[in-house]
Amino acid sequence: MKAKKLKIHVKTSKFSIPIPALRFSTLRWILKLAFKYGPSKIRNGKMMQSGNPGMDAILKNLTPQDIEMILEHLEQEEPFELVNIDTWDENQDKVKVKIYTV
């Protein structure tokens, strides 16, 4: 069974964000819009103030073709968990972030 959707789950002690699972075709559409209307600000450095030069270089060089290749690869795999983070925020509240394919 191949993956059909990407699911993101964010939960803290105070709230949980119910993000529905998104089909890969929907992700492609959202990302096409983001690349169509957003890259000028990112590439000019207006939104890239992360302080991490490596991440800034990745974001500057990322193309729509790279994103398409990543999504195609995720679609070909069996469902699996991409990210599973359990940590604490500055108020010592537990934070969970999970990203997985379904």
ZANUNU-286192 format. One record per residue: residue number from 1; residue in three letters; x, y, z of N, C-alpha, C in turn. Coordinates in Angstrom, 2 decimals, decimal comma. Example, Ala and Ser with C-alpha at 12.3 -4.5 7.8 and 13.67 -1.06 7.14 Angstrom:
REM residues 2
{1 "Ala" {13,19 -5,69 7,80} {12,30 -4,50 7,80} {13,20 -3,30 7,80}}
{2 "Ser" {12,85 -2,25 7,08} {13,67 -1,06 7,14} {12,90 0,03 7,87}}
***
This chain:
REM residues 102
{1 "Met" {0,84 -1,18 0,00} {0,00 0,00 0,00} {0,89 1,24 0,00}}
{2 "Lys" {0,70 2,10 -0,97} {1,50 3,31 -1,08} {0,84 4,45 -0,31}}
{3 "Ala" {1,66 5,39 0,11} {1,14 6,55 0,85} {0,32 7,44 -0,08}}
{4 "Lys" {-0,75 8,01 0,47} {-1,61 8,88 -0,31} {-1,69 10,29 0,27}}
{5 "Lys" {-1,39 10,42 1,56} {-1,55 11,71 2,24} {-0,39 11,96 3,20}}
{6 "Leu" {-0,24 13,23 3,56} {0,73 13,65 4,57} {-0,05 14,22 5,74}}
{7 "Lys" {0,24 13,74 6,94} {-0,48 14,16 8,14} {0,49 14,86 9,08}}
{8 "Ile" {0,07 16,01 9,60} {0,87 16,77 10,57} {0,05 16,90 11,84}}
{9 "His" {0,67 16,57 12,98} {-0,01 16,62 14,27} {0,86 17,43 15,24}}
{10 "Val" {0,29 18,52 15,78} {1,00 19,36 16,74} {0,16 19,42 18,00}}
{11 "Lys" {0,78 19,13 19,15} {0,04 19,13 20,41} {0,92 19,70 21,52}}
{12 "Thr" {0,33 20,61 22,30} {0,98 21,13 23,50} {0,06 20,86 24,67}}
{13 "Ser" {0,48 21,27 25,86} {-0,37 21,06 27,03} {-1,60 21,97 26,99}}
{14 "Lys" {-1,54 23,05 26,21} {-2,65 24,01 26,17} {-3,55 23,84 24,95}}
{15 "Phe" {-3,04 23,34 23,86} {-3,86 23,22 22,66} {-3,32 22,13 21,74}}
{16 "Ser" {-4,17 21,75 20,81} {-3,80 20,81 19,76} {-4,29 21,39 18,45}}
{17 "Ile" {-3,47 21,34 17,42} {-3,85 21,89 16,12} {-4,35 20,73 15,24}}
{18 "Pro" {-5,65 20,73 14,93} {-6,20 19,63 14,12} {-6,00 19,89 12,62}}
{19 "Ile" {-4,84 19,55 12,12} {-4,54 19,72 10,70} {-4,97 18,43 9,99}}
{20 "Pro" {-5,88 18,53 9,04} {-6,30 17,30 8,34} {-5,17 16,75 7,48}}
{21 "Ala" {-5,24 15,46 7,21} {-4,28 14,84 6,31} {-4,48 15,43 4,91}}
{22 "Leu" {-3,39 15,84 4,29} {-3,46 16,47 2,97} {-2,98 15,49 1,89}}
{23 "Arg" {-3,76 15,38 0,84} {-3,35 14,56 -0,30} {-2,12 15,19 -0,94}}
{24 "Phe" {-1,30 14,37 -1,54} {-0,09 14,88 -2,18} {-0,43 15,85 -3,31}}
{25 "Ser" {-1,55 15,63 -4,00} {-1,95 16,56 -5,06} {-2,29 17,93 -4,48}}
{26 "Thr" {-2,90 17,97 -3,31} {-3,20 19,25 -2,63} {-1,91 19,93 -2,21}}
{27 "Leu" {-0,96 19,17 -1,69} {0,34 19,74 -1,31} {1,05 20,34 -2,52}}
{28 "Arg" {0,99 19,64 -3,66} {1,61 20,17 -4,87} {0,99 21,52 -5,25}}
{29 "Trp" {-0,34 21,61 -5,18} {-1,04 22,84 -5,53} {-0,64 23,98 -4,58}}
{30 "Ile" {-0,61 23,70 -3,28} {-0,23 24,72 -2,29} {1,20 25,17 -2,53}}
{31 "Leu" {2,10 24,24 -2,78} {3,49 24,59 -2,99} {3,71 25,34 -4,30}}
{32 "Lys" {2,93 25,04 -5,33} {3,02 25,81 -6,58} {2,64 27,26 -6,32}}
{33 "Leu" {1,59 27,48 -5,54} {1,19 28,84 -5,20} {2,27 29,53 -4,37}}
{34 "Ala" {2,85 28,80 -3,42} {3,89 29,39 -2,58} {5,10 29,79 -3,41}}
{35 "Phe" {5,50 28,95 -4,37} {6,64 29,30 -5,21} {6,31 30,39 -6,20}}
{36 "Lys" {5,04 30,47 -6,59} {4,65 31,50 -7,56} {4,64 32,88 -6,92}}
{37 "Tyr" {4,15 32,99 -5,68} {3,98 34,29 -5,05} {4,97 34,60 -3,94}}
{38 "Gly" {5,74 33,63 -3,48} {6,60 33,85 -2,33} {8,10 33,93 -2,56}}
{39 "Pro" {8,66 33,35 -3,59} {10,12 33,26 -3,70} {10,86 34,58 -3,74}}
{40 "Ser" {10,24 35,63 -4,26} {10,97 36,90 -4,34} {11,36 37,39 -2,96}}
{41 "Lys" {10,49 37,25 -1,99} {10,81 37,69 -0,63} {11,86 36,78 0,00}}
{42 "Ile" {11,74 35,49 -0,25} {12,69 34,54 0,33} {14,07 34,74 -0,30}}
{43 "Arg" {14,13 34,83 -1,60} {15,42 34,93 -2,29} {16,10 36,27 -2,06}}
{44 "Asn" {15,33 37,32 -1,80} {15,93 38,62 -1,52} {16,36 38,74 -0,06}}
{45 "Gly" {16,06 37,73 0,74} {16,51 37,72 2,12} {15,59 38,42 3,10}}
{46 "Lys" {14,42 38,87 2,66} {13,52 39,59 3,56} {12,92 38,66 4,61}}
{47 "Met" {12,69 37,40 4,25} {12,08 36,46 5,19} {13,10 35,50 5,78}}
{48 "Met" {14,34 35,53 5,32} {15,34 34,59 5,79} {16,25 35,25 6,82}}
{49 "Gln" {15,85 35,19 8,03} {16,63 35,74 9,13} {16,83 34,67 10,19}}
{50 "Ser" {16,97 33,42 9,78} {17,03 32,30 10,72} {18,32 32,28 11,51}}
{51 "Gly" {19,37 32,90 11,02} {20,64 32,85 11,71} {21,41 31,57 11,41}}
{52 "Asn" {20,84 30,70 10,61} {21,48 29,45 10,24} {21,86 29,54 8,76}}
{53 "Pro" {23,14 29,79 8,46} {23,53 29,97 7,06} {23,28 28,74 6,20}}
{54 "Gly" {23,37 27,56 6,77} {23,11 26,34 6,00} {21,67 26,26 5,55}}
{55 "Met" {20,74 26,56 6,46} {19,32 26,53 6,13} {18,98 27,63 5,13}}
{56 "Asp" {19,58 28,79 5,30} {19,35 29,88 4,35} {19,79 29,48 2,94}}
{57 "Ala" {20,93 28,80 2,82} {21,42 28,36 1,51} {20,48 27,33 0,90}}
{58 "Ile" {19,96 26,41 1,71} {19,03 25,40 1,20} {17,76 26,07 0,67}}
{59 "Leu" {17,20 27,00 1,44} {15,98 27,68 1,02} {16,19 28,51 -0,24}}
{60 "Lys" {17,35 29,13 -0,37} {17,62 29,93 -1,57} {17,72 29,06 -2,82}}
{61 "Asn" {18,24 27,84 -2,66} {18,48 26,98 -3,82} {17,37 25,97 -4,09}}
{62 "Leu" {16,36 25,91 -3,24} {15,26 24,97 -3,40} {14,37 25,38 -4,58}}
{63 "Thr" {14,08 24,44 -5,45} {13,27 24,73 -6,62} {11,96 23,94 -6,57}}
{64 "Pro" {10,97 24,33 -7,35} {9,73 23,54 -7,41} {9,99 22,10 -7,88}}
{65 "Gln" {10,99 21,91 -8,72} {11,31 20,56 -9,18} {11,83 19,70 -8,02}}
{66 "Asp" {12,58 20,30 -7,09} {13,06 19,56 -5,92} {11,89 19,10 -5,06}}
{67 "Ile" {10,93 20,01 -4,85} {9,76 19,67 -4,05} {8,96 18,57 -4,73}}
{68 "Glu" {8,78 18,66 -6,03} {8,05 17,64 -6,79} {8,73 16,28 -6,65}}
{69 "Met" {10,06 16,26 -6,72} {10,79 15,01 -6,59} {10,61 14,40 -5,19}}
{70 "Ile" {10,63 15,23 -4,16} {10,43 14,75 -2,79} {9,04 14,16 -2,63}}
{71 "Leu" {8,02 14,87 -3,12} {6,65 14,38 -3,00} {6,45 13,08 -3,78}}
{72 "Glu" {7,03 12,99 -4,97} {6,94 11,75 -5,75} {7,55 10,59 -5,00}}
{73 "His" {8,68 10,83 -4,37} {9,34 9,76 -3,62} {8,49 9,34 -2,41}}
{74 "Leu" {7,92 10,30 -1,70} {7,07 9,98 -0,56} {5,85 9,17 -0,99}}
{75 "Glu" {5,30 9,47 -2,15} {4,14 8,73 -2,66} {4,48 7,28 -2,98}}
{76 "Gln" {5,70 7,01 -3,36} {6,09 5,66 -3,75} {6,37 4,76 -2,55}}
{77 "Glu" {6,56 5,34 -1,38} {6,90 4,57 -0,19} {5,66 4,09 0,54}}
{78 "Glu" {5,84 3,07 1,36} {4,80 2,65 2,29} {4,61 3,76 3,33}}
{79 "Pro" {3,44 3,86 3,95} {3,25 4,87 5,00} {4,30 4,72 6,11}}
{80 "Phe" {4,86 5,82 6,53} {5,87 5,82 7,59} {5,90 7,17 8,30}}
{81 "Glu" {6,59 7,20 9,42} {6,69 8,42 10,23} {7,95 9,18 9,84}}
{82 "Leu" {7,79 10,43 9,40} {8,92 11,27 9,01} {9,54 11,96 10,22}}
{83 "Val" {8,69 12,53 11,09} {9,16 13,32 12,23} {8,36 12,90 13,46}}
{84 "Asn" {9,07 12,72 14,58} {8,42 12,44 15,86} {9,23 13,16 16,93}}
{85 "Ile" {8,76 14,33 17,34} {9,49 15,15 18,30} {8,68 15,29 19,58}}
{86 "Asp" {9,26 14,92 20,70} {8,70 15,18 22,03} {9,70 16,06 22,75}}
{87 "Thr" {9,28 17,27 23,11} {10,20 18,21 23,75} {9,43 19,08 24,73}}
{88 "Trp" {10,12 20,05 25,30} {9,53 20,98 26,26} {9,73 22,40 25,76}}
{89 "Asp" {8,72 23,27 25,96} {8,88 24,66 25,56} {9,47 25,48 26,70}}
{90 "Glu" {9,55 26,81 26,52} {10,18 27,67 27,53} {9,41 27,70 28,85}}
{91 "Asn" {8,13 27,33 28,85} {7,33 27,28 30,08} {7,31 25,89 30,70}}
{92 "Gln" {8,17 25,02 30,23} {8,26 23,64 30,68} {6,99 22,85 30,41}}
{93 "Asp" {6,28 23,22 29,34} {5,12 22,47 28,88} {5,57 21,51 27,78}}
{94 "Lys" {4,97 20,33 27,77} {5,33 19,32 26,77} {4,78 19,70 25,40}}
{95 "Val" {5,60 19,49 24,37} {5,21 19,76 22,99} {5,50 18,51 22,16}}
{96 "Lys" {4,51 18,10 21,36} {4,67 16,95 20,47} {4,41 17,39 19,04}}
{97 "Val" {5,29 16,98 18,14} {5,11 17,23 16,71} {5,35 15,92 15,98}}
{98 "Lys" {4,38 15,53 15,17} {4,52 14,33 14,36} {4,13 14,65 12,92}}
{99 "Ile" {4,93 14,16 12,00} {4,63 14,27 10,58} {4,79 12,88 10,00}}
{100 "Tyr" {3,74 12,38 9,36} {3,80 11,04 8,83} {2,91 10,91 7,59}}
{101 "Thr" {3,18 9,88 6,82} {2,37 9,61 5,63} {1,35 8,56 5,97}}
{102 "Val" {0,21 8,64 5,30} {-0,87 7,66 5,51} {-1,40 7,20 4,16}}
***
